[in-house]
Amino acid sequence: MSLTVLGIETSCDETAAAVVRDGGLLSSVIASQVAQHRPFGGVVPEIASRQHLELIQPTVEEALSLAGVAKGALDGVAFTNGPGLLGALLVGSTYGKALAFGLRIPFVGVNHILAHVHAAFLAEEPRFPLLALVVSGGHSDLVRFHAPLSVEVIGHSLDDAAGEAFDKVARVLGLPYPGGPRLEELARSMEGEGASLPQIRLGPDHPFDFSFSGLKTAAVRAHEAGASPAAVAKAFQERAISHLVETTLRALSDGDAMLVVAGGVSANTALRRAFEDALPKRRVVFPPAGMSTDNAAMVARIGWEELREGHTSPLDLVPEPLVRPFR
């Protein structure tokens, strides 16, 4: 049975809408709020919510227009239900439920973290079981997928997420928001050795977990001690990437058909190169260009999986800003 699904993403500071039909992408539109948040050096939740209110209607209409799909031709609506900023999530979930109710079609609230992995499925057909590293501003998780919607979380960050640490170090180095891409550019400009920073080592009780707080603190102290911003950026990025790759490789089993690296930090070219160099004979899959960071294509893709399996959400569904409702 053919299914055309509208996806809506409003978990943080991107207002996005996309249309997927039978797992294939028809359109994807992202309205960025970077200009509104840059003067504050980060995302301001109240500003994000107000921007979503202004942008969600025209963003959805543009996505439908680009896809050549009328509202009446939709078979379902998917929206991010968490994790994320509560006010931002409420805008997307309320709009999505109201639209679906008016059209008398089913809707489903989806998990933002798992949706990031489904963004990679738009680039390549998944083979199961697979291991996924979701590495973003809010999360660093290792998740094994036994099927598109059957998952097992095997590792997570014990403190800061990788992207959060990138952004915080970038802010200390005086780089503009968003800091992660700027830190990567600065690290690339550094010739020679970076600053002296420790390797991240966790005990045997946490073989598949991550920790970036100590590395972040060490980077800040190196900068305060006089190390150049470029030297700190290079060393911090190298240590963080090494930790991500080594931990993921420990979790990767011979039975995993593929490795997916998704989330905003997966756009980092040094990280991609490190995984490809470490696994020359294994298939490492990343989201398509422009879909590593928050987008609605990933929401529509996982929503399509949910709806074709008969999963729907009730009208009284409440956004979950902190809870990660993995199946």
C-alpha positions as CSV (number, residue, x, y, z in Angstrom):
1,M,0.0,0.0,0.0
2,S,1.4,3.4,-1.0
3,L,1.8,5.9,1.8
4,T,2.5,9.7,1.5
5,V,3.6,11.2,4.8
6,L,4.2,14.8,5.9
7,G,7.0,15.2,8.4
8,I,7.3,18.2,10.8
9,E,10.4,19.0,12.9
10,T,10.4,21.7,15.6
11,S,12.5,20.2,18.4
12,C,15.0,23.1,18.6
13,D,15.8,26.0,16.3
14,E,14.9,24.6,12.9
15,T,11.4,24.8,11.5
16,A,11.2,22.0,8.9
17,A,8.7,20.1,6.8
18,A,9.2,17.3,4.3
19,V,7.2,14.8,2.3
20,V,8.1,11.2,1.9
21,R,6.3,8.7,-0.3
22,D,6.9,4.9,0.2
23,G,10.2,5.7,1.9
24,G,11.5,8.1,-0.8
25,L,11.9,11.8,-0.3
26,L,9.8,14.1,-2.4
27,S,10.7,17.4,-0.7
28,S,12.5,18.9,2.3
29,V,12.3,22.5,3.5
30,I,14.2,24.0,6.5
31,A,13.7,27.5,7.8
32,S,16.7,28.3,9.9
33,Q,16.7,30.5,13.0
34,V,20.5,31.0,13.2
35,A,20.3,34.7,12.7
36,Q,17.8,35.1,15.5
37,H,19.9,33.2,18.0
38,R,23.4,34.3,17.0
39,P,23.4,37.5,19.1
40,F,22.9,35.3,22.2
41,G,25.6,32.8,21.4
42,G,23.1,29.9,21.5
43,V,19.5,28.9,21.2
44,V,17.0,30.9,23.3
45,P,14.0,28.6,23.9
46,E,11.3,31.4,23.9
47,I,12.7,32.9,20.7
48,A,12.7,29.4,19.1
49,S,9.1,28.8,20.0
50,R,7.9,32.2,18.6
51,Q,9.8,31.6,15.4
52,H,8.2,28.2,15.0
53,L,4.8,29.8,15.3
54,E,5.6,32.2,12.6
55,L,7.3,29.8,10.2
56,I,5.5,26.5,10.5
57,Q,2.5,27.2,8.2
58,P,4.6,28.6,5.2
59,T,7.2,25.9,5.7
60,V,4.6,23.1,5.4
61,E,3.0,24.8,2.4
62,E,6.3,25.1,0.6
63,A,7.1,21.4,1.3
64,L,3.8,20.3,-0.1
65,S,4.1,22.6,-3.1
66,L,7.6,21.3,-3.9
67,A,6.5,17.7,-3.6
68,G,3.5,18.4,-5.8
69,V,1.2,16.9,-3.1
70,A,-2.1,18.4,-2.0
71,K,-3.0,18.2,1.6
72,G,-5.9,16.0,0.7
73,A,-3.5,13.5,-0.9
74,L,-1.6,12.9,2.4
75,D,-2.0,9.6,4.1
76,G,-0.5,10.6,7.5
77,V,1.4,13.2,9.4
78,A,4.5,12.6,11.6
79,F,6.0,15.1,14.0
80,T,8.9,15.2,16.5
81,N,7.5,14.4,19.9
82,G,10.8,14.5,21.8
83,P,13.4,15.0,23.0
84,G,13.7,18.7,22.5
85,L,12.7,22.1,23.9
86,L,9.1,21.8,25.3
87,G,7.8,25.0,23.8
88,A,9.2,24.2,20.4
89,L,7.9,20.7,20.5
90,L,4.4,21.9,21.4
91,V,4.3,24.0,18.2
92,G,5.0,21.1,15.9
93,S,2.9,18.6,17.7
94,T,-0.1,20.9,18.0
95,Y,0.1,21.8,14.4
96,G,0.6,18.3,13.3
97,K,-2.3,16.9,15.3
98,A,-4.6,19.7,14.2
99,L,-3.8,19.2,10.5
100,A,-4.2,15.4,10.7
101,F,-7.5,15.8,12.6
102,G,-8.9,18.2,10.0
103,L,-7.9,15.9,7.2
104,R,-9.1,12.8,9.1
105,I,-5.8,11.0,8.6
106,P,-3.6,9.2,11.2
107,F,-0.7,10.9,12.9
108,V,2.3,9.7,14.9
109,G,4.7,11.4,17.2
110,V,8.3,10.2,16.6
111,N,11.5,10.0,18.5
112,H,14.0,12.7,17.4
113,I,17.1,10.5,18.1
114,L,15.9,7.5,16.1
115,A,14.7,9.8,13.3
116,H,18.4,10.9,12.8
117,V,19.3,7.4,11.9
118,H,16.4,7.1,9.5
119,A,17.8,10.1,7.6
120,A,20.7,7.8,6.6
121,F,18.1,5.4,5.2
122,L,17.2,8.0,2.6
123,A,20.7,7.6,1.3
124,E,21.0,3.8,1.4
125,E,18.5,0.9,2.0
126,P,19.2,-0.3,5.6
127,R,20.4,-3.9,6.3
128,F,19.7,-5.3,9.7
129,P,21.0,-5.7,12.3
130,L,23.0,-2.5,12.2
131,L,24.8,-0.3,14.7
132,A,24.1,3.5,14.8
133,L,26.0,6.2,16.4
134,V,23.8,9.3,16.9
135,V,26.1,12.2,17.8
136,S,24.6,15.7,18.0
137,G,24.3,18.8,20.2
138,G,22.1,17.1,22.7
139,H,22.9,13.4,22.4
140,S,25.7,10.9,22.0
141,D,24.1,7.4,21.8
142,L,25.0,4.0,20.4
143,V,21.9,2.2,19.3
144,R,21.6,-1.3,17.7
145,F,18.7,-1.6,15.2
146,H,17.3,-5.1,14.9
147,A,14.6,-3.8,12.5
148,P,13.5,-0.3,11.4
149,L,11.6,0.2,14.7
150,S,13.2,-2.4,17.0
151,V,16.1,-0.9,18.8
152,E,18.4,-1.5,21.8
153,V,20.4,1.4,23.4
154,I,23.8,0.1,24.3
155,G,25.7,3.3,25.1
156,H,25.2,7.0,25.8
157,S,27.1,10.0,27.1
158,L,27.6,10.2,30.9
159,D,27.7,14.0,30.8
160,D,28.0,16.4,27.9
161,A,27.0,15.3,24.4
162,A,29.7,15.6,21.8
163,G,28.1,18.5,19.9
164,E,27.4,20.3,23.2
165,A,31.1,20.1,24.1
166,F,32.1,21.3,20.6
167,D,29.8,24.3,21.0
168,K,31.0,25.2,24.5
169,V,34.7,25.0,23.6
170,A,34.0,27.1,20.5
171,R,32.3,29.7,22.6
172,V,35.4,29.9,24.9
173,L,37.6,30.3,21.9
174,G,35.5,33.3,20.8
175,L,33.9,31.6,17.8
176,P,30.5,32.7,16.6
177,Y,27.3,30.5,16.9
178,P,26.9,27.8,15.7
179,G,30.2,26.9,17.1
180,G,30.8,23.3,16.0
181,P,31.4,24.0,12.3
182,R,33.5,27.0,13.2
183,L,35.7,24.9,15.5
184,E,36.2,22.4,12.7
185,E,37.3,25.2,10.3
186,L,39.7,26.5,12.9
187,A,41.2,23.1,13.6
188,R,41.7,22.6,9.9
189,S,43.8,25.8,9.7
190,M,46.2,24.6,12.4
191,E,49.6,23.4,11.0
192,G,51.7,21.2,13.3
193,E,50.8,19.8,16.6
194,G,47.8,20.9,18.6
195,A,47.7,21.7,22.3
196,S,48.4,19.0,24.9
197,L,45.1,17.5,25.9
198,P,44.4,14.1,27.5
199,Q,42.9,11.1,25.9
200,I,39.5,10.1,27.2
201,R,39.5,6.9,29.1
202,L,36.5,5.3,30.8
203,G,36.6,2.3,33.1
204,P,35.5,-1.3,32.2
205,D,32.0,-0.6,33.6
206,H,31.4,1.8,30.7
207,P,32.8,0.1,27.5
208,F,30.2,1.7,25.2
209,D,29.6,5.0,26.9
210,F,31.0,8.5,26.2
211,S,32.3,11.4,28.3
212,F,33.3,14.8,27.0
213,S,33.1,17.0,30.1
214,G,36.7,16.4,31.2
215,L,38.0,17.0,27.7
216,K,36.0,20.2,27.5
217,T,37.5,21.4,30.8
218,A,41.0,20.5,29.7
219,A,40.5,22.5,26.5
220,V,39.3,25.5,28.4
221,R,42.3,25.4,30.8
222,A,44.8,25.0,27.9
223,H,43.3,28.1,26.3
224,E,43.5,30.0,29.6
225,A,47.2,28.9,29.9
226,G,48.0,30.6,26.6
227,A,47.6,27.9,23.9
228,S,46.4,29.4,20.7
229,P,42.7,28.9,19.7
230,A,43.7,26.9,16.6
231,A,45.9,24.6,18.7
232,V,43.2,24.0,21.2
233,A,40.6,23.4,18.5
234,K,42.8,20.9,16.7
235,A,43.6,18.9,19.8
236,F,40.0,19.0,21.1
237,Q,38.6,17.8,17.8
238,E,41.2,15.0,17.5
239,R,40.6,13.7,21.0
240,A,36.8,13.9,20.7
241,I,36.8,12.1,17.4
242,S,39.2,9.4,18.6
243,H,36.9,8.8,21.6
244,L,33.8,8.5,19.3
245,V,35.5,6.1,16.9
246,E,37.2,3.9,19.4
247,T,34.0,3.5,21.5
248,T,31.9,2.7,18.4
249,L,34.4,0.2,17.1
250,R,34.2,-1.7,20.4
251,A,30.5,-1.9,20.1
252,L,30.5,-2.9,16.4
253,S,30.0,-6.7,16.1
254,D,30.7,-9.0,13.3
255,G,27.0,-9.6,12.9
256,D,26.2,-5.9,12.2
257,A,25.4,-5.5,8.5
258,M,26.3,-1.8,8.5
259,L,27.3,1.1,10.6
260,V,25.3,4.4,10.5
261,V,26.7,7.6,11.8
262,A,24.0,10.3,12.1
263,G,23.2,13.5,13.9
264,G,24.6,17.0,13.5
265,V,28.2,16.2,14.4
266,S,28.2,13.5,11.7
267,A,28.5,16.4,9.2
268,N,32.1,16.9,10.6
269,T,34.4,15.9,7.7
270,A,37.2,14.9,10.0
271,L,34.8,12.5,11.8
272,R,33.6,11.0,8.6
273,R,37.2,10.5,7.4
274,A,38.2,8.8,10.6
275,F,35.4,6.3,10.4
276,E,36.1,5.6,6.7
277,D,39.8,5.1,7.5
278,A,39.1,2.8,10.4
279,L,36.6,0.6,8.5
280,P,37.9,0.4,4.9
281,K,36.2,-3.0,4.4
282,R,32.9,-2.2,6.2
283,R,30.0,-0.1,5.0
284,V,29.7,3.2,6.9
285,V,26.6,5.2,6.0
286,F,26.0,8.9,6.7
287,P,22.8,10.9,6.0
288,P,22.6,12.7,2.7
289,A,24.2,16.2,2.4
290,G,22.2,18.7,4.4
291,M,20.4,16.1,6.5
292,S,22.8,15.5,9.3
293,T,21.5,18.4,11.3
294,D,17.8,18.7,12.3
295,N,15.4,18.3,9.4
296,A,11.9,17.0,8.7
297,A,12.9,14.4,6.0
298,M,14.1,12.1,8.8
299,V,10.9,12.6,10.7
300,A,8.8,11.8,7.6
301,R,10.9,8.7,6.9
302,I,10.5,7.2,10.4
303,G,6.9,8.3,10.4
304,W,6.3,6.4,7.2
305,E,7.8,3.3,8.9
306,E,5.6,3.8,12.0
307,L,2.4,4.4,10.0
308,R,2.8,1.4,7.6
309,E,3.3,-0.8,10.7
310,G,-0.1,0.6,12.0
311,H,1.4,2.7,14.8
312,T,-0.5,5.9,15.5
313,S,-0.7,8.4,18.4
314,P,-3.7,9.6,20.4
315,L,-4.9,13.2,20.4
316,D,-3.8,13.6,24.0
317,L,-0.2,12.7,23.2
318,V,2.1,15.0,25.2
319,P,5.6,16.1,24.0
320,E,8.5,14.5,25.9
321,P,11.3,17.0,26.1
322,L,13.7,14.8,28.2
323,V,12.5,11.2,28.0
324,R,13.9,9.1,25.2
325,P,11.0,6.7,24.5
326,F,12.9,4.0,22.7
327,R,10.9,0.9,21.8
